[in-house]
Amino acid sequence: MKKRVFIGISIMMILSLLLSACGSSQKKQEDAVTSSSDPNKPTTLTVFAPQNVGIENLDVNKLSKYIEEKLNIKFDWNTVPDAAFSDKKLLLLASGDYPAVIMSAGISKADQIKYGQQGAFLPLNDLIDQYAPNIKKAMESVSYLKQGMVAPDGNIYALPKLNECLHCTYGQRMWINTEWLKKLGLTMPTTTDEFYNVLKAFKEKDPNGNGKADEVPFTTSTSDNVWGGGVDTFLMNAFIYDNSSDYLSVKDGKVVFSPAQPEWKEGLKYLRKLFAEGLMDKGVFTQNNDAVKQMANKPDADVGAVGYALISSVFDVNDAHPRHKDYDVVPPLKGPDGVQLAGYSVGAGDGQFVITNKATKEQQIAAVKLADFLWSEEGTVMQSWGFEGEGWKKADSSQKDYNGKPAKYEVIAKAASDNGETKPDDYWWQLGTMQMLNSVRESFVAPADPLGNGAFEYRLWLAAKKYEPFAKPEVVYPSDTFVDPTDALTIAQMQKTLSDYVKSNLAQFVTGNKDLDKDWDSYLAGFKGLQLEQYLAIYQKSLKK
């Protein structure tokens, strides 16, 4: 018996040594292949990406060719139309038949953890540390970036598209007809009471001068295809912080659901007053953006104030259609209790660049170097505006940027083609990943006339500067918080149910179908059945990570 045991152990030891030797030999062969490979031969990168409308075929795209030569790589593109990209991405990930790199991936925080821990997405920490100085520097200098990139297990499974934009940060805006203010001898409102009085004057004092009571003091819509719509989006921030994407806020470290707070009720009373007195368009809860545009573009100006992020959602913003010049933003209003907040949204967003377990070591290094180039200022400017002399040029020494400092760049306006057809862009237009900081955007030449042709970006920046002093990031639930994958589906389902409930009741309270005094308690009781406490507990747990 002892002899059999000894023989068995001996055989196992021999097999172990043979396997060890084979593994060592295989590793040496792999290392030999890597070390003996021709350093001048490009590394092929297989990439899955959307083919955006308006971009030249990525195989022959001018920026693609520039990057290939600069980084000594060769792209092997697998592209689908942008509209089909998301579904195809999910199919590839489910089948396991995906390439080395996925760009413009749109990977949620929960899915980054899921696919990362499954091994499909490679951790990027060491690659960034060794080969990506631009990304590494950004992680040290951009305050919110680590939170948006590093999963709770300490790994980075995806790179975001860092796309700062001041007017995106403060997107909950109100636009008002300043020509009407001047005609009626009114000043820009600064409080909810003053805004009420202005709307009342718009309704009663015929500011468009046609002798008809046809003015609409305030309008908006809740269309999915328009940014920043809704009666509460701007106005509720004079009562309580209103983030209409998830309605979360933070108070003394505790996650709060704003529509379940007493301050929300006070805000609803104000909105009800506007609606009841005809100061708010009756169609705000039912009309789409086309209806708002049709109303606002009548021969006689009809609209006093519009609750949208962009005035371009209502009017063409060019000299041929000058009505847009009559409107300016209303800075955040102060409510009866002194609340005066700007809607605030900042973060890294979803993962847009992943390296998968299909990538060889050589491809991993090439891929992260590609990402790092796209995070350079050169790469970011080329991604967004194209090539020097074509989409942009260096500014003259006399030209000033948005902040009144010497400008670095000037946009070159595109000339219309002779046959009227639009030429495809020969750059990527922010495909995949990049590091577009506000400092880059603001380094371009400031147009002399912010209301003129081609100056809309600068106009929006000036508008956002009026909101910036009223931001309180400490009350905002961080949008980049990682939620545990086991909670992700629950959160998504609960968020929609809660949002639908809030919006339905908002409409009913404002229009008077429900009475705020009689029906408020039953409204609050409805949140218990929708598991609001569980919803908040998940977000509270995630906030502490």
ChimeraX attribute file (.defattr): number of C-alpha atoms within 10 A of each C-alpha:
attribute: neighborCount
match mode: 1-to-1
recipient: residues
	/A:1	6
	/A:2	7
	/A:3	8
	/A:4	9
	/A:5	10
	/A:6	11
	/A:7	12
	/A:8	11
	/A:9	12
	/A:10	12
	/A:11	12
	/A:12	12
	/A:13	12
	/A:14	11
	/A:15	12
	/A:16	12
	/A:17	12
	/A:18	12
	/A:19	12
	/A:20	12
	/A:21	12
	/A:22	12
	/A:23	12
	/A:24	12
	/A:25	12
	/A:26	12
	/A:27	12
	/A:28	12
	/A:29	12
	/A:30	12
	/A:31	12
	/A:32	11
	/A:33	11
	/A:34	13
	/A:35	10
	/A:36	9
	/A:37	10
	/A:38	10
	/A:39	10
	/A:40	8
	/A:41	10
	/A:42	15
	/A:43	19
	/A:44	17
	/A:45	23
	/A:46	20
	/A:47	20
	/A:48	23
	/A:49	24
	/A:50	25
	/A:51	21
	/A:52	18
	/A:53	12
	/A:54	14
	/A:55	15
	/A:56	18
	/A:57	19
	/A:58	22
	/A:59	15
	/A:60	10
	/A:61	16
	/A:62	18
	/A:63	21
	/A:64	19
	/A:65	16
	/A:66	12
	/A:67	17
	/A:68	18
	/A:69	12
	/A:70	11
	/A:71	15
	/A:72	15
	/A:73	21
	/A:74	19
	/A:75	17
	/A:76	14
	/A:77	18
	/A:78	16
	/A:79	18
	/A:80	16
	/A:81	13
	/A:82	13
	/A:83	12
	/A:84	12
	/A:85	20
	/A:86	17
	/A:87	9
	/A:88	16
	/A:89	20
	/A:90	12
	/A:91	13
	/A:92	13
	/A:93	14
	/A:94	10
	/A:95	9
	/A:96	12
	/A:97	9
	/A:98	21
	/A:99	20
	/A:100	20
	/A:101	24
	/A:102	25
	/A:103	21
	/A:104	23
	/A:105	25
	/A:106	22
	/A:107	23
	/A:108	19
	/A:109	24
	/A:110	20
	/A:111	20
	/A:112	26
	/A:113	25
	/A:114	17
	/A:115	16
	/A:116	21
	/A:117	15
	/A:118	10
	/A:119	13
	/A:120	19
	/A:121	25
	/A:122	22
	/A:123	21
	/A:124	18
	/A:125	15
	/A:126	11
	/A:127	16
	/A:128	19
	/A:129	12
	/A:130	12
	/A:131	18
	/A:132	21
	/A:133	16
	/A:134	18
	/A:135	24
	/A:136	15
	/A:137	11
	/A:138	18
	/A:139	17
	/A:140	11
	/A:141	11
	/A:142	12
	/A:143	11
	/A:144	16
	/A:145	20
	/A:146	16
	/A:147	18
	/A:148	25
	/A:149	26
	/A:150	24
	/A:151	22
	/A:152	15
	/A:153	9
	/A:154	10
	/A:155	18
	/A:156	24
	/A:157	29
	/A:158	32
	/A:159	29
	/A:160	24
	/A:161	26
	/A:162	22
	/A:163	20
	/A:164	18
	/A:165	21
	/A:166	24
	/A:167	24
	/A:168	17
	/A:169	18
	/A:170	25
	/A:171	25
	/A:172	30
	/A:173	27
	/A:174	26
	/A:175	22
	/A:176	24
	/A:177	25
	/A:178	20
	/A:179	17
	/A:180	23
	/A:181	19
	/A:182	12
	/A:183	13
	/A:184	15
	/A:185	8
	/A:186	15
	/A:187	12
	/A:188	17
	/A:189	20
	/A:190	15
	/A:191	19
	/A:192	20
	/A:193	14
	/A:194	16
	/A:195	18
	/A:196	18
	/A:197	15
	/A:198	23
	/A:199	22
	/A:200	17
	/A:201	19
	/A:202	27
	/A:203	23
	/A:204	14
	/A:205	16
	/A:206	18
	/A:207	24
	/A:208	19
	/A:209	13
	/A:210	11
	/A:211	9
	/A:212	11
	/A:213	15
	/A:214	17
	/A:215	25
	/A:216	22
	/A:217	25
	/A:218	26
	/A:219	26
	/A:220	28
	/A:221	25
	/A:222	21
	/A:223	17
	/A:224	10
	/A:225	10
	/A:226	18
	/A:227	17
	/A:228	25
	/A:229	28
	/A:230	22
	/A:231	25
	/A:232	21
	/A:233	23
	/A:234	28
	/A:235	29
	/A:236	28
	/A:237	23
	/A:238	26
	/A:239	25
	/A:240	24
	/A:241	30
	/A:242	27
	/A:243	22
	/A:244	20
	/A:245	11
	/A:246	15
	/A:247	19
	/A:248	21
	/A:249	21
	/A:250	19
	/A:251	11
	/A:252	8
	/A:253	13
	/A:254	15
	/A:255	20
	/A:256	21
	/A:257	20
	/A:258	21
	/A:259	25
	/A:260	17
	/A:261	12
	/A:262	13
	/A:263	18
	/A:264	22
	/A:265	21
	/A:266	18
	/A:267	22
	/A:268	23
	/A:269	17
	/A:270	20
	/A:271	23
	/A:272	22
	/A:273	17
	/A:274	20
	/A:275	18
	/A:276	14
	/A:277	10
	/A:278	15
	/A:279	26
	/A:280	23
	/A:281	20
	/A:282	16
	/A:283	13
	/A:284	22
	/A:285	21
	/A:286	11
	/A:287	16
	/A:288	17
	/A:289	19
	/A:290	14
	/A:291	15
	/A:292	21
	/A:293	17
	/A:294	11
	/A:295	18
	/A:296	22
	/A:297	17
	/A:298	10
	/A:299	7
	/A:300	13
	/A:301	20
	/A:302	22
	/A:303	25
	/A:304	28
	/A:305	25
	/A:306	28
	/A:307	27
	/A:308	27
	/A:309	23
	/A:310	22
	/A:311	22
	/A:312	13
	/A:313	19
	/A:314	21
	/A:315	18
	/A:316	15
	/A:317	20
	/A:318	17
	/A:319	13
	/A:320	8
	/A:321	11
	/A:322	13
	/A:323	16
	/A:324	19
	/A:325	18
	/A:326	16
	/A:327	18
	/A:328	19
	/A:329	25
	/A:330	22
	/A:331	25
	/A:332	28
	/A:333	25
	/A:334	21
	/A:335	22
	/A:336	14
	/A:337	10
	/A:338	11
	/A:339	18
	/A:340	24
	/A:341	27
	/A:342	28
	/A:343	26
	/A:344	24
	/A:345	19
	/A:346	18
	/A:347	21
	/A:348	22
	/A:349	21
	/A:350	24
	/A:351	27
	/A:352	22
	/A:353	26
	/A:354	32
	/A:355	25
	/A:356	23
	/A:357	19
	/A:358	18
	/A:359	19
	/A:360	12
	/A:361	11
	/A:362	12
	/A:363	19
	/A:364	21
	/A:365	18
	/A:366	23
	/A:367	27
	/A:368	23
	/A:369	21
	/A:370	21
	/A:371	24
	/A:372	21
	/A:373	23
	/A:374	26
	/A:375	25
	/A:376	19
	/A:377	16
	/A:378	11
	/A:379	22
	/A:380	22
	/A:381	24
	/A:382	20
	/A:383	23
	/A:384	17
	/A:385	20
	/A:386	20
	/A:387	17
	/A:388	15
	/A:389	11
	/A:390	13
	/A:391	18
	/A:392	20
	/A:393	16
	/A:394	14
	/A:395	18
	/A:396	13
	/A:397	9
	/A:398	8
	/A:399	17
	/A:400	22
	/A:401	20
	/A:402	18
	/A:403	13
	/A:404	12
	/A:405	15
	/A:406	17
	/A:407	21
	/A:408	18
	/A:409	23
	/A:410	22
	/A:411	17
	/A:412	13
	/A:413	11
	/A:414	10
	/A:415	7
	/A:416	10
	/A:417	9
	/A:418	7
	/A:419	6
	/A:420	7
	/A:421	8
	/A:422	11
	/A:423	12
	/A:424	12
	/A:425	18
	/A:426	21
	/A:427	25
	/A:428	23
	/A:429	17
	/A:430	20
	/A:431	20
	/A:432	23
	/A:433	28
	/A:434	27
	/A:435	26
	/A:436	23
	/A:437	18
	/A:438	12
	/A:439	12
	/A:440	16
	/A:441	20
	/A:442	22
	/A:443	20
	/A:444	25
	/A:445	24
	/A:446	22
	/A:447	20
	/A:448	10
	/A:449	12
	/A:450	17
	/A:451	20
	/A:452	15
	/A:453	13
	/A:454	16
	/A:455	16
	/A:456	19
	/A:457	17
	/A:458	23
	/A:459	18
	/A:460	23
	/A:461	19
	/A:462	16
	/A:463	21
	/A:464	23
	/A:465	14
	/A:466	15
	/A:467	24
	/A:468	19
	/A:469	12
	/A:470	18
	/A:471	18
	/A:472	14
	/A:473	15
	/A:474	12
	/A:475	20
	/A:476	22
	/A:477	24
	/A:478	19
	/A:479	17
	/A:480	21
	/A:481	22
	/A:482	24
	/A:483	22
	/A:484	20
	/A:485	16
	/A:486	10
	/A:487	14
	/A:488	17
	/A:489	12
	/A:490	13
	/A:491	19
	/A:492	11
	/A:493	10
	/A:494	17
	/A:495	18
	/A:496	13
	/A:497	13
	/A:498	20
	/A:499	16
	/A:500	12
	/A:501	15
	/A:502	18
	/A:503	17
	/A:504	12
	/A:505	17
	/A:506	22
	/A:507	19
	/A:508	16
	/A:509	21
	/A:510	23
	/A:511	18
	/A:512	14
	/A:513	10
	/A:514	16
	/A:515	14
	/A:516	18
	/A:517	10
	/A:518	9
	/A:519	11
	/A:520	17
	/A:521	10
	/A:522	9
	/A:523	16
	/A:524	13
	/A:525	11
	/A:526	14
	/A:527	16
	/A:528	11
	/A:529	9
	/A:530	15
	/A:531	13
	/A:532	16
	/A:533	12
	/A:534	14
	/A:535	18
	/A:536	17
	/A:537	13
	/A:538	17
	/A:539	21
	/A:540	17
	/A:541	12
	/A:542	15
	/A:543	18
	/A:544	8
	/A:545	12
